[in-house]
Amino acid sequence: MKRTSFFSAQSLLKTGSVATLVAISLAAWQPKAQALTAFEVVEQALQSRSNIGFEGEKELEVSRLNSDPLKANAMIRYANRQNYSLQLIAPMAIKDVHFHMSNGINSAYFPDEKLFLHEGGKDTSDMPESIILGQLTDNLNLLKQNYTALDVQDDFANLNAVWVLDFIPKNGFLTPRRKYWVEKETFQVLREERYWGTDQPPYSKAYYLTFKKQDKPVVIQPLQAPSGVNKVNLSGKEKNTFLSYSSVAEAEKKEKVKINYPNYIPAGFQLKYIQVFTLFGARIQLMGFTDGLNDLQITIRPQQNAFVTLLAGASSLSLIKKVSDLSYQAPNNYFSRNGTKNVAVAFGDLHPDELKKVAESLPL
């Protein structure tokens, strides 16, 4: 009788194991799947329709010259970009200020001033969204044009797998470098840092102290104004308005006001919107620009004595101070300029020298 060799007997007994080893060996020779680039992650985030809501507490830490870091905290409930609640809980100067989005309708509550702004368009939430929630970009082409992206890194934040995106300005550090820790399932920014250079420590950090994804949809009810507050409808249906336009011509035609557009705009920046805020008779212009990652904002309002007079009797005079307190907590630079009739402030993610050029180019 013919004997089976030891090798063939073992092969017959372990056919499954051999097949597994062969498969593993072949797989090892296959090229690895190409990692996503930072721009591809951003593109996926822009296309994402994730409805995974979350709740959490976020802290924003800003370091300013010759001072300890400033910290501000917000409680966030989030369903999607059309529905969320941002309530500030610290420091005391801005405590309980509430920014709210319900079905794409924006509202804000200032408790100390007993002022409730409601029926605002989605664009009126641009700054709270950018600073408190954090957003990657609303113009991918501009981002590619103005920034170099380093290789994407994998990491964890709040026990969630994230991509780490790192963008460095091509035009030099007239704008900051930005790093984002982006959660892989929801595309939420769980951490963000800003730097004035590749070898500098971050001057701004935003991160979640707690972050909990929800198993059930997060329900965001419309924000209700407490009794005894001044309600201001911003929809344009009443005297007070806060409306957005895509061009100077459109804003001037609809608002019947001359827009004080700057003669100097920093390299890489484009207009996002022009907004006109009419509050108790005062006409306030707000212009927003972006280079795909960082923002430039310009506000133009009447000289303060006239502005305060217009506000007197209609709302608390501390509203101006409250806006200043909110601004001081934000990771922006500022440059102001007084004209004969108006006060202009240029602010945002720009070097102060650039902000000065913008402000001094305004026809006031």
PEZISUL-V793310 format. One record per pair of residues at least 24 apart in sequence whose C-alpha atoms are under 7 Angstrom apart, sorted by the first residue. I is the first residue (numbers start at 0). GAP is how many residues later the second one is. D is the distance in Angstrom with one decimal. If there is no record, write none. Layout:
# PEZISUL-V793310
I/GAP/D, I/GAP/D
This chain:
# PEZISUL-V793310
36/114/6.6, 36/115/6.1, 37/111/6.1, 37/113/6.9, 37/114/5.7, 37/127/5.7, 41/94/6.9, 44/142/5.7, 49/136/5.9, 50/28/6.5, 50/29/6.2, 51/27/6.8, 51/134/6.3, 51/161/6.8, 51/162/6.6, 51/165/7.0, 52/25/5.3, 52/26/4.3, 52/27/6.7, 52/160/5.9, 52/161/5.5, 52/164/6.2, 52/165/5.6, 53/24/5.4, 53/25/6.8, 53/157/6.9, 53/158/5.4, 53/159/4.2, 53/160/5.2, 54/156/6.0, 54/157/5.4, 54/158/6.6, 55/152/6.7, 55/154/4.9, 55/155/4.4, 55/156/6.2, 56/151/5.7, 56/152/5.5, 56/153/5.3, 56/154/6.8, 57/149/5.6, 57/150/4.2, 57/151/5.7, 58/147/5.6, 58/148/5.5, 58/149/6.1, 58/150/6.8, 59/145/5.8, 59/146/4.3, 59/147/6.7, 60/143/5.6, 60/144/5.1, 60/145/6.2, 61/141/5.9, 61/142/4.5, 61/143/6.6, 61/267/6.9, 61/269/5.8, 62/140/5.1, 62/141/6.3, 69/259/6.6, 71/257/6.7, 77/140/6.7, 78/138/6.8, 78/139/5.1, 78/140/6.8, 82/137/5.9, 83/136/6.2, 92/232/6.7, 93/228/6.9, 93/231/6.8, 93/232/6.6, 99/123/6.7, 101/118/6.4, 101/119/6.6, 101/120/5.5, 112/202/6.6, 112/203/5.0, 112/205/6.6, 112/206/6.1, 113/115/4.6, 113/116/6.0, 114/114/5.6, 114/115/4.9, 114/116/6.2, 114/200/7.0, 115/109/6.3, 115/113/6.6, 115/114/6.0, 115/115/4.8, 115/116/6.0, 116/114/6.1, 116/115/4.9, 116/116/6.2, 116/117/6.8, 117/114/6.3, 117/115/5.2, 117/116/6.0, 118/114/5.7, 118/115/5.4, 118/116/5.2, 119/114/5.1, 119/115/5.6, 119/122/6.5, 120/122/6.9, 122/121/6.8, 130/199/6.9, 133/55/6.0, 134/54/6.8, 135/157/6.8, 136/155/5.7, 136/156/5.5, 137/154/6.7, 138/153/5.0, 139/152/6.3, 141/149/5.8, 141/150/4.5, 142/148/6.5, 142/149/4.1, 142/150/5.9, 145/24/5.5, 145/122/6.3, 145/145/6.7, 156/33/6.7, 157/53/6.4, 172/24/6.3, 173/176/5.7, 173/177/5.0, 174/119/6.9, 174/174/5.8, 174/175/4.8, 174/176/6.3, 175/173/6.6, 203/127/6.2, 239/38/5.1, 239/39/5.1, 239/40/6.4, 240/36/5.7, 240/37/5.0, 240/38/6.9, 241/33/6.8, 241/34/5.7, 241/35/4.3, 241/36/6.3, 242/32/5.5, 242/33/5.7, 242/34/6.8, 243/29/6.3, 243/30/5.7, 243/31/4.4, 243/32/6.8, 244/28/5.6, 244/29/5.1, 244/30/6.1, 245/26/6.9, 245/27/4.9, 245/28/6.2, 246/26/6.8, 246/27/6.6, 247/26/7.0, 259/102/6.3, 259/103/5.7, 259/104/6.7, 260/101/6.3, 261/96/6.3, 261/99/5.4, 261/100/4.4, 261/101/6.9, 262/98/5.1, 262/99/6.3, 263/93/6.8, 263/94/5.4, 263/97/5.7, 264/93/6.3, 265/88/6.9, 279/30/6.3, 279/31/6.2, 280/29/6.5, 281/25/6.4, 281/28/6.6, 293/55/5.5, 294/53/5.5, 294/54/5.5, 295/51/6.0, 295/52/4.6, 295/53/6.3, 296/49/5.8, 296/50/5.3, 296/51/5.9, 297/47/5.7, 297/48/4.5, 297/49/6.4, 298/45/5.6, 298/46/5.3, 298/47/6.7, 299/42/6.4, 299/43/5.7, 299/44/4.4, 299/45/6.6, 300/41/5.5, 300/42/5.5, 300/43/6.6, 301/39/6.1, 301/40/4.4, 301/41/6.1, 302/38/5.7, 302/39/4.8, 302/40/5.5, 334/24/7.0, 338/25/5.3
